[in-house]
């Protein structure tokens, strides 16, 4: 739903919770719901790449 809404409004969408590149055991905290320390690093990296790529345009 979020992805489709962003597409209709020409807004960049970044799915920070589904990635095949990261081991889920490392990404999620012990509760299995919130990102752990490594998960937040992965998310921050993805956000920075999106921001810097957008700034180049």
C-alpha positions as CSV (number, residue, x, y, z in Angstrom):
1,X,0.0,0.0,0.0
2,X,2.7,2.5,0.9
3,X,4.7,1.8,-2.2
4,X,1.6,2.4,-4.4
5,X,0.7,5.6,-2.6
6,X,4.2,7.0,-3.1
7,X,4.1,6.0,-6.8
8,X,0.9,8.0,-7.3
9,X,2.4,11.0,-5.7
10,X,5.9,10.8,-7.3
11,X,7.5,10.2,-3.9
12,X,10.6,8.1,-3.4
13,X,9.8,4.9,-1.6
14,X,12.4,3.0,0.4
15,X,11.4,-0.4,1.8
16,X,13.6,-0.6,4.9
17,X,12.2,-3.9,6.3
18,X,12.5,-6.3,3.4
19,X,15.9,-7.0,2.0
20,X,17.5,-10.2,0.6
21,X,21.0,-8.8,1.2
22,X,21.0,-9.0,5.0
23,X,20.6,-12.0,7.3
24,X,17.3,-11.4,9.3
25,X,19.0,-12.7,12.4
26,X,21.5,-9.8,12.2
27,X,18.9,-7.2,11.1
28,X,16.3,-7.6,13.8
29,X,16.5,-7.1,17.6
30,X,15.9,-9.9,20.0
31,X,12.2,-9.1,20.0
32,X,12.0,-9.9,16.3
33,X,10.0,-6.8,15.7
34,X,12.3,-3.8,16.0
35,X,15.6,-3.4,14.1
36,X,18.7,-4.2,16.1
37,X,21.9,-2.1,16.0
38,X,23.0,-3.7,12.7
39,X,19.5,-3.2,11.3
40,X,19.6,0.5,12.0
41,X,23.0,0.7,10.3
42,X,21.6,-1.0,7.2
43,X,18.6,1.4,7.2
44,X,20.8,4.5,7.7
45,X,23.0,3.4,4.8
46,X,20.0,2.9,2.5
47,X,18.5,6.3,3.5
48,X,21.9,8.1,2.9
49,X,22.2,6.4,-0.6
50,X,18.7,7.6,-1.5
51,X,19.4,11.1,-0.3
52,X,22.7,11.4,-2.1
53,X,21.4,9.9,-5.3
54,X,18.5,12.3,-5.2
55,X,20.8,15.2,-4.6
56,X,22.7,14.4,-7.8
57,X,19.6,14.9,-9.9
